[in-house]
C-alpha cells in the first residue's frame, strides 16, 4: 500500500479505529468478562474506544487483547508502521521508523516494531509444506567486542570464522518449492549443549512438512538422519556443494539460500546488530514479509494477527 493509498484509506484517527474495530468484531461484539455475545453490548458515541456490556454492567476497551491495547499513540501511526514493515523488503530500523512517524522516543519506536514482529510470529505453518522443500542453515551475528585491541584480530579469526565452528548463531530455514513460502527457526542449544543436531533438524521439518515430501539438502552430516527410515517418510536428495550447486532437474538448495541473502542484507545493512534474545522475532519478520510478498491482503493479514488475543 502506497502512502497516498494509506492516506485515502485512513484520512483520520476515527477511520483507523473503525477499521480495527470492524476487523476485530467482524462477527459481532462480545464481552471478555462475562462471555456475552453481541446482544446487550454497545459502543459509546462519545468514548469511541469503549464498549459497554449490559449483562455484567462492565465496560472495556475495544483494543483489549490486541497489540494496540494501552497505547498512547495514534492508531494511524501503528497502522502506517505496519505498512512500512511490510513494504520494506529488507526491513526498517527503529531509528528510521522514529523519523518516519515523528516520534520523540527511540524506545517507543523499538517497542512498536517488537510488538509488530510478535504479531507476525502468530502465523502458523503446521504441516502445510508439501511436494519438494529445501532446508539449509546459516549463521547470523557480528564480531565479538573486545576491549583489548591487540587480541581482537586473533579472537575474530578463532571465533568468527565463516561456517560451522563460528561463534555466530545458527538459523535453520525451510522453503517450499511450489509456493515459495519459508519457515526459519533459531537453533538454540539442546540439553546436551549442542546445536544443529540431526534430531533438531528433523523436528523443524516435521513441524512444517506433510508426510512423504522430498527434502533438498547439502552434504552436512546432520541431514543423514533423513537417509534412514523415518516416521514422516521424508526422501532426501543431497547436493555436494564442494562439487556443484545444482545437480540439474531442480536438484539444488538455491531457493533457501536466496532467502538467506535477503536476511543477511537486512541484518547487516538495516539492523546492524541482532541479539540472540530477539533473533527469532527478526526471523519471523523476514519470513512473514517473504511469504506475503505477492499477496494483496498482506496488510489485512497482519492486522488480523495484531488483534488476535
N, C-alpha and C positions, 0 to 999 in steps of 0.2 A: 504494500500500500504506500503510495507516494505521499509527500507532505500535503499536497493540495487535496488529495482524496481523503486524507485524515481530517483536514480542516472542514471539508464539506460534510463528512460523516459525523464529526463531533465538534460542532461550532461553539458549544459552550459546555459548562460543567454539568448542567442538567441533562444534556444529551448523553454524556458519558455515564452518568449514574443510571439513567433509564435503560441504557444498553446492558449494563451489568445486572441490574435487577431483572430485566426481561430474560436474560440468559440463565441466571441462577434459579429463577422461579418460573421457568417455562411451563411447568406442569401445575402451577398454582402456588399460592403462599402456603407455608407450613410453619408451625411453631416448634423450635428446637427444644423447648422446655416441657411442653405437655404432649407434643405429638399431634396436635390438632392440625388438620389439613384444609387449607383454603377457606372453608366456611368459618366466619367469625373473626377472620384476620383481615385487617385493613391497614392501608398505608396513610400516614398523616399527610395532610395537604401542606402544612407549614414546615414540619420536620420530616423532610422527604427521605432521610436516611433511617427512619424509624418505622417499624411495623408494630401494630398493637394486636394482642390476642384477647378476645372477649371471653374465651373459655377459661384461661388461667389468670386473666387480668394482669398480664405482664406485657412488657414492651422490649424489643430487641432490635439490634442494628440489622439492616438489610445486608450488610457486609460481613456479618458474623460467619466465621469458618472459612473466610477467603484470605488471600494474601494482602488484601486491602484493609482488613479489619484494624481499627485503631489508628489508621494513618491520618496525618495532619496535612498531607499533600493533596493537591487537586487530583482527582481521578483521571483527568485528561493527561496529566503528566505520567501517571502509571501506564495508561494505555499507549501513549506515544513511546515511552521507554520500551514496552513490549514489542512494538512495531520496529523500533530501531534494532533490537536484538535479533529479530527475525531477518531483516533485510541486510544486515551487515554480515557478509559471507564469512569473515574470519573473526567476528565478534566485535564488541565495543567495550572499551575500558571504562572504569568508574570515573576517571578524570574527564574523559570525553563526554560521558553521559551528564556529568555535573555541568559542563559547559553548555551542552545542548539544551538542557532543561533550565539553566539559570539557577541551579540550586546553590545554597550557601555552604552546605556541608558535603565534604567528600565521603564521610562515613554514611551519610544518608543515601548517596548515590550507590555506594558499595552494597549497602544493605538491600536496596531496591533490586539490584542485579542478582544478589544471592537468593532473594525470595522468588524472583522470576525463574532462576535456574532450579529452585526447589519445585516449582510448579512443573517445569519441563520433565523433571525426574519421575513424575507420577505416571507418565505414559508407559504402559506395559507392553512387552513383546514376548509373551509366553507361548512358546511352541508355535510360532507363526512363520518362521523361515522354512522354506521347502526347496526341493529340487537340488540346486547347487549353491553352496555357500563357500566363502573364503574366510580363513582365520589366520591371523598374524598377531605378533606382539611388537610393541615399540617401547622406547624409553623416553620419559619426559622429565625434565629438570634442568638445572643450571649448574654452574661451577660452585663448589663449596667455598664459602667465605672463610678466609683465614687471616688472622692479624699479622702473622709472620710472613712478609712478602718473599723472604728468601726460600721458604718451603712451599710457596703457592704452586709453582710450576711442577714440582715433584708430586705434590698432593693431587693436582689435577690429572697428571699422567697416570697416577696409580688408581684413583677412584673415579675419574670422569672419562675414561676411555669409551669409545663407541661400542655399542652392542652389549652382549652379556658380560657380566663382571663389573659393569659400571655401578656407580652409587645412585644413579637416577632411578626413578620409579617406573616399573614396568606396567604397561596397559595392554589388555587383551581386546582385540576387536574382531567382530564377525560381520561379514557383509553378504547379503543375499543377492545373487546374480540377477534374478528376474526383476525385482522391484528397485534394487539399488539401496535398500534400507540397511542401516548399520546399527550395531549394538556394541558399546565399549564399556569395559569394566576394569577398574584399577586392581591390579594383582597384589593384594595385601599378603603379608606373611601368614602362613598357616601355623598350627600349634607346634610344629617342629621347626619353625623359623625359616621355612623355605618358600620360595615364590616360583611361579610358572611350572608347577608340577603337572604331571600328566592328568592327575585327578582334577586339579583345579581347571585346567584347560577343557577337560571333558564336561565338567559341570557348567561351564559357560555355554558350551554348545548345547548341552542337554536342556538348558532353560529356554533357549530361543528357537531351537530347531525341532521340526517334526521328525518322526521315525524315517529311517532309510535315506536321508539326504546324502549327497556326495560332498565331501569336505576337501577343499583345496588347501594344502599346507606347504610350508617349506620343509627343509630337512631337519629341523630342530627335533631332538630326541624325545621331547615331552609329548609330541604328537604320535609317538609309537604306540600309545595306548589305543589308538584308533585302528591299528593293524590287527588287533586281537578282536575276538568276538565280543560285542558289547550289547547292552540292553536296548539301545536305540537303533541298532543295525546301521550305524554310520559307515560309509565307504570312503576310504581315504585315497586321494591322489596326491602324490608327493612331487614337488618341483625342487630340483637341486640348484640353488641359486649360485653355487660356485661354478656351474657349467652354463646355465641359461636361465632367463627369467620367464620363458614360455616354452612349453613342450608342443605347442600347436594345438588345434582343435579346442581352444578355450581353456587349456590346462595351464593356469597361472594364478597368481595372487595379486595381480596388479591393481585390482579394484580396491581392496582394503588398503593397499599401500598408497594409493592416491588420496584416500581419506586421511591417512597419517600425515601426508604432505600439508593438507589444509590445517590439521591440528597443530603441527609444528609452526607453521607460519603465523597462526593465531597466537600461540603461546609466546613465541619469540618476538613477533612484530607488534602485537597489541597488548598482551598482558605482561610480557617480560618475565614474570615470575609467577608460578602457581605452586602453592604449598601442598604437601601431601594430604593435609587435613581436608582441603576443599577441592582436591583434584577431580574427584568423582563428579562433583557438580558441574565442573567445566566440561567434562566428557559428555555429560547428559545434554549440555547446551549444544555442543558440536553435533551430537547425534540427532537431536531434535531438528536443528536447522537443516541438516542434510536430508533427513527423512521427509521434510515438508518443503523442500526447495521447489517442487513443481506443483504444490497444492495451492489452489486459490483460497482455501479456507484455513490457511496456516494460522492467521491471526485469531480467528474464531476458536480454533482448536486449543491455542494457548490460553485464551480467556477461559474456556471451559475447564482446563486443568487448574487455572488460578483460583477459580471459585469452588472447586471441588473440596469438600470438607475432609 
